[in-house]
Amino acid sequence: MTESLKCADIHLIQRLIPHRYPFLLVDKVINIDGYQTALGIKNVTMNEPHFQGHFPGKPIMPGVTIVEAMAQTAAVMVGTALDMADRNMLVYFMSIDNCKFRRMVVPGDVLEMRLTTLRGKPGGKVWKFQGVAEVEGELASEAEFTAMMDLPKE
């Protein structure tokens, strides 16, 4: 990662991870500090398909999609740091631990996801992260998760 590249917009995100609508759950990643920390931003809107059934009349972002958004943020952070754009990197969950939900996330919220690498190194396949998701400074969710990075061969 070049020193000047400290954020990933939607165009770079789509070059780093394979997720697309309706399952691309991060709009940008800022404050990328190598592969150590990053801040993901998700603008929650009513036109997302899960709100049709979760729940009619009281739309709430499903907790599993919040955790997935944190994982996508982690993948973008690592992918940016390792210069993986256009290299077909895939990331797979291995475990989710200490997951808690504290606040409902609803349309109109801006979900901020702070990610920290707990374990992992360039060239390594298994990474562990801690994620905290907040809305307006209020804790919405937190989790630790382990993922396998399927990095393409050089």
N, C-alpha and C positions, 0 to 999 in steps of 0.2 A: 504494500500500500504506500502510495506516495504521501509525503508529509502533508500536502495541501488537501488531500482527500479525506475529509472528516465527516462526510455525510453521503447518503445514498438516496437519490430521488427515485420515483416510481420507475423510470426508464432503466436505471441501473439495477434496481431490485429485480425487475423482470429478466435481466441478463444474468442474475446470480442464482435465483431459485426458480423452479419450474411452475410454481403455483400461479393460477389464473382465476379470474372471476368464475364462480362465486367464492372461491376458496383462497384468494390472495387477501390476507388479513392485516397487512401493514402498508401504510401509505408512504412513509419515509423513515429513514433512520439517520439520526443526527448524533453529534458528539461521539463519534466512533474513535475509541482510543485503542488502536491496534486490534488485537483479538481479546482485549481485557474487559472493556465496558462499552456500552452503547445505549442510546435512548431511541426506542421505536415509537412512532406516532400512528394511531389508527383513528380516523374520523368516522365515528359510528353514525350511519344514516338509516333512515326508515326503509329505504328501498332494498336493503339486503334481504335475500330470500328467507333466511331463518326466522325473520320477524313475522312472517305469515302464519307460522304455527307455534311460535315460542314468544309470547302467548297472544292469541287473538284478544285485542282490547287492552293488553298490558305488555307491550313488546319489551323483552329483556334479552340481552346478548347471552347466549348459552355459555356457561363456564368453560366448557371444553374448547370453544372457539377463542376465548381469552387466552387459555394456555397455548393453543396453537399459534396465536398471534405473537406470544412471547417467543415461541420456538422459531417462528419465521424471522423475528428480529435477530435472534442469536445466529441463525444461518446467514443472514445478510451481513452481520458484523464480521463473522469469521470469513465469509466469502470475499468481503471487501478487503480485509487484512491480508488474505492469501492471494489476492488478485485472480479470483476464480470467475470473473465475468466471461460469459460465452463458453464455459468449459463443461457444462452439463453436470454440475455438482448436485448430488441428491443427499438428503438428510433424513434419517429414520429415527423415530423415538425408540428408546430402549427401556426407559423407566420414567415415571413421574412420582416424585416424593414430596411429602409435606405440603400438599396443595390445599390452599384455603381460599374461600370466597367470603368477602367482607362487605361488599357493596354491590348493588345491582348496577349494571351498565346498560344504558338506554339510548335510543336514538337522540342525537344532538350532543352526546358526550364526546370529548376528545380523550381517548385512552392513551396514556403515556406508560410505556413499558421500559423499565430500567433493567438491563441485563448485565450480569457479571459472570465471567468465566471462572469456575471453581477448579476445573481440571481440563487440560488439553494443551496441545502444542502443535506448531506447524508440522505437517506430515503425519500427525497422529490421526487415528480413525475415531477414537472414542473421546467425547467431550462431555463435561458436566457444567451446567449453568444454574444460576439462581436468577429468577425473574420476579419482579415486583411490578404490578400494574396499578396505576392510580388514575383517578379522575379529579381534577381540580385539587390536587394534593391529598385527596382522601384515598386510602387503601381500598382497592377493589378486589385484588387477588394476589396471591404469591405462590410460588412453587419452585422446587428444584427439579431439574430433569436432566437425563442423560440421553445423548444422541450419538448415532454413528454417522460420520461424514463419509460418504461414498465419493471419494475424490478420483477424478479421471487420471489415467496413467499419463505420464509425460510423453 
